[in-house]
Amino acid sequence: MSITRRGLGIGLMGASAAATAGYVYLRDTPWLQAPAALGGFIGGEKKAFLANPRTVAALAHAGFAVDGRQAGSVEMVRAPELLSQNPDFLWPSSSVMVEIARQSKLPLRRAQVILNSPIVVYSWSNVVAGLATAGLVARSPAGYATIDLLAFLKAVLADASWASIGVEALFGKARIAATDPNLSNSGFMFAGLVANLLSGDVATPDSLDKVGGAVETLFRRMGYKSHSSGSQFEDYLAGGPGAYPMSVGYESQLLEWIIADPARWSRVGRSASRPVILYPVPTVYSAHPLLTLKPAADGLVDALMSVPLQTIAWAEHGFRGPLGAPGAGAHPEVAAMVPEHLDAIAPMPEAAVMLALLERLAA
């Protein structure tokens, strides 16, 4: 059968239209395209979340392949050697870092809190039992453990021995460990919380003049301070109550550890000394804002705020959502030990106060 010139033209026009429609469809359908490669710095507590195959697949479906390199929250918004690597985004662990990033003249495009996790104190069941006898630890009606952190800090500053506050099994003076506040966010947040507690309110430049020396003393007595919240949590688990009787971290860290291996948690739960989360009253929320520095990363904010990725963050890694509420579908062991709402939340001091405090602690 012969093909007329007119028929050939119509066929070519149809093929062209189909090709154009196909291009537009592919262009507007992220999961059919090669994911856009993005590189940036993240707090170490989010490494497992970004490495989770379900997270990787969900991000690819949204059109992104994310390379998150670990760095301390404070250093990623201040350190020239990191910023000179030209990151597409930064994902620190405190909203205060947004203001510090602006003061550092970073080219911020979007800044959105993606996840939340309260600052907690990790301890051990035998240590907690002793602190409870001294009235420093209590059980809430819902079953989770709280600590009178101000009273405990005053005991540490007064050179109290462990025995004098009910923990006769431990040697020497009472102590607490936190990360380096000039590098790592959990130490940074804890420094702000300590300044608030010793001030009796949110710390200001005037109150910092009065309590700054006590904050310095507390951190100096810690000795070596880890540069990473993730590394410190691993050291806490490995060292046990003798090496790390009290360790500052994020709520999400133990939840993630439990969810990763429920059988392991069941074995640990039968031991004489097992990990315990203590919620300070008040505490501070560690918000995890994503800071985009380049246009290509702007859509990553929306992807991470999607229901599938928020569900993975809570159900598999213990991160609360942007408003601080837990999600659905967590492991039963986790659900039983986590408060649904934390009402005693203190705001962090403003950025200028925290920067002044960091200078004191660095000295």
N, C-alpha and C positions, 0 to 999 in steps of 0.2 A: 504494500500500500504506500502510495506516495505521500509525502508531507508537504503541504503548501507552505509558501513563504509566510503567509499570515498565521497559519497554525504554529509554525516554528517560533514566530515572534511571541505569540501568546504563551507558548510553553516556556520560553526563556523568561518572560515576565513573571510567570507563576513560580518558576524555580527561584528567581531573584527574590520575590516576595517571601517565599518559604525560608530562604536562607536568611533574609533580614529578620523575619519573625523568630527564627531559631536563634540568631545571634542575640536579639533582645531578650529572649527567654533565658538563655544561658547567662547573659550579663546580669539579669535581675534575679537569678536563682543561685545563691551563694554555694549550696552544697554540690552544684554541678561544675563549679570552677575550682581551680587550684587555690587553696587557702592563702590568704595574704600573710606573709611571714612578718611577725612583729617581735622585736627584742626590747627588753627592759629589765629593771631591777625589782625584786620582790623581797619581802620579809621571809625569813627561812621557815616560819610557821605555815606558809602557804605552799611550800614546795610539793608536798604530797598531793594536795588538791589539784595543782596544775599538772602533775605527773599522772594522775588517775586516768586510765584509758577512757573511762566514760566522760571525763571532763574534756580530754583531747578530742574525742569524737563529737561532742556537743559543740565545741568551739569550731571544729572543722565544718560542721553543718552550718554554722553561722558565718563561715568564710574566713576563719582565722587559724593560723598556726603560731602559737605563742611560745617564745623562748624566754622564760623568766629566770634571770640569774640572781642568785642570792646575794643580798647586801643588807647591812643594818639600816633601819629606817631613817635614823638621823644622818648617817653618812651619805645615803643616796640622794638627799636633797641639799647636801652641803659640800661633799667632797669633790674637788675638781678632777681627780683622777678617775672618778666614775662618770661624772657628767660629760667629760671630754670624749667618752665612748659613744656619744650621740644616741642615747636611748629613745625609743618611740614612746615609752610610758614608764612611770614609776608607780609602785604599789606598796607604799609604806603601811604602817599599822597604827597611825594616830592622825586625827583630823588637825592637830596642831601643826603637823608637817606641811599641810597645805599653806598655812600662813608663812612658815619658815621658807618654803619653796618660793613663795612670792617675794619675800625679802631677799632671797638669793637671786632674784631676777630671772627665774626660769620661765620659759615661754609656755605657761599653762594654757590649755585650751578647755579641757573639761576636768572637773574634780568632783567625783561622786563616790559616796560611801557605798561599798559593795557588801561588806560583811561586818559583823560585830563580834567581839568576844570580851567579856569582862576580865579585868586583872584579878587573879586569885593567888592564894598562897598554897603551894603543895607541901604536904607533910606526910606523916605515916601514922597508922592507927595507934601504935604504942605511944608515940609522942603526943598525939591528940588526946588520948585518954588521960595523960598526966596534966596537960593544959586545961582539960575540962575540970579536973579536981581543983585547980587554982582559979577557976572562974573565968579563964581567958577564952575558952571555946564553949559553944553551946550548940544544941540541935534546934533547928527551926521546927515549927509544927509540921511543915511539909517534909521534914526528914533530912534536909541538907545541913551541913555544918557551917557555922559562922565563927569568926574570930574578932575579938576586941583588939584590933590592930594597934590602936593608940596605946592601950595599956601594955601590950607586948613590946612596942617600940620603946616606951618609957622604961620598961624593965631592962631592955638591951642597953639603953643609954646609961642606966644606973649600974651597969656591970653585974647584973643579977646572974647567978649561976642557974643552970638548968634545974638543979635539985630544988632551988628556992622557989621555982614556979611549977613544981609538981612533976618534973621529968627526971627522976633519979637515975634512970638508966644511962643518960648522956653525960659525958665528961665536960667539965669546963663551963665557960660562960655562954649564956643564951646568945644566939646569933640568927641571922637571916641572910640569904644569898639572893642577889639580883644581878642582872647583866649590866655591862658598862653603859651608863645612861647617855654617854656621848657618842655611842655607836648603835646601840640596840634599843628598840622601842619599849620592850617590857621594863627595862631598867629606867628609861626615860619617864614612862608613865608612873612607875613606882615612886620615883623621885618627886614627881608632882603630887602624888597622893600623900606622901610623907610630909611634904611642905604644907599641904592643906591641913592635915591632921594636927600637926604641931602648931599651926597658926590658929586653929579653931574655926577656920572658914577658908574660902578660896584664897590662896596665897597672893599677896600683892607685893609691890616693891618695898613698901614699908615693913610688912610682916616678914619678908624674906631677910631683911637686915637683922631681925630678932631671932629667927629660927634657922637661918642658913648654916650657922656653925654646927648645930645639932644634926642637920642633914648630912653635912660633910663628915662628921664623926661616925655616923651610922654607916655610910658607904665606905669610909676608910677601913673600918673594922671588918668588912667583908673579905679583905684580902683580894686575891685574884678574882677578876670579874670577867665572865665570858663575853665575847663579842656578839653572840647569837643566842636568841631565845630558844631556838631548836636544839642547839648544842647543849645549852644548860639543862634543858628538860631531859635529854639523853643522859647527861651526867647525874642528874637527880635520880633517875631510875637505876642507873648502874651503881651509884655510890651508896644508896640506901640511907637509913636514918642516921647512921654515924657520920657520914660525909655531908649529907644535905638534909638536916632535920627540918628546915624551913626554906623553901625555894619559891621565888616569885615567877609567875608565868601566866599563860592565857588559859582560860577555861577549856578552850577547844583542844588543847594539846593532849590531856588525858582522855577526853572523849574520843578523839581520833585514834589513840592508841588502843582503847578498849574495843572500838568498832572494828579495827583492823584484824583483831584475833580474839573473838569472844572466849574461845577455849583457854587461851593463855590467861585472860582476865579471871576466868573461873578458878584456875589453879592458884593464881596470886591471891584471890579473895579468900582462900582457905589458909593462907600463911599467917603467922603470928604478927607480922608487920606488913601492912599493905598500903598502897598509895591512897591518900585522902585529899579531896579538894576542900579548902577552907575559903569561904567568901568573906572578905573584909566588909565591915559595916562602918562607914560607907566604902564603896569601891569606886573605880572609874572604868568607863567603857573604853576599850581599845577599838576604835573604829578603823576600818581598813579602806581608805579612799583610793580609788584609781585616779592617777593624774596623767592625762594624755598630753604629750608634748608635740605630736605631729598629727596632721589630719588623718593619716591612715589608721591611727589608733582610736579615733573617736567612737567608731562603731563597737569597739570592744566593751565599752561601758554598757551599752544596751544588751550585748550578748551575755555578759556576766550577770546582769540583772534579770535575765529570763528565768522562768519557772524551772526548767530542767536543771540549769546550773545552780540556782539557789537551793534546789532540792538535794543535789549531790553534795553541796557544801555543808548542809546540816546533817543529812542522813548518814553520810560517810566520813565527814571530817569535823563535825561538831561546831561549825561556825553558825552563829545566829545570823538572822537577816539584818538589813539596814536599820530597822527600828528596834533591834535588840530582842525580838521575840524568837523563841525556838521554832523550828519548822516541824513538819510531821514526818513520821516514818523512822524515827531513830531506834536504835537497838534498845530493847527493854531495860537492860542494865544501865544504859545512859539516861533514859527517861526518868528512872527512879531517883537519880542523884542530882538532877539539874533543876533549879528553880525555874518556873515558867516565867516569872517576872522578878526583876530586881528593882526594888523601889528606892533603896538607899544608894543613889548614884551621885557622886560629887563631880562638878565640872572641873576640867583641868585649868590650871592657871593660864593666863594669856601668854602668847608666844614670847613677849619681851621678858616676862618673869622667868619663863623656862630657860631662855637663852642665858639670862644672868645666872641662873642656878647651874646650868651646864658649865659655865666658865668657872664657877667656884669648885665644882666637883672635878673638873679637869685639872685644876691647880693642886 
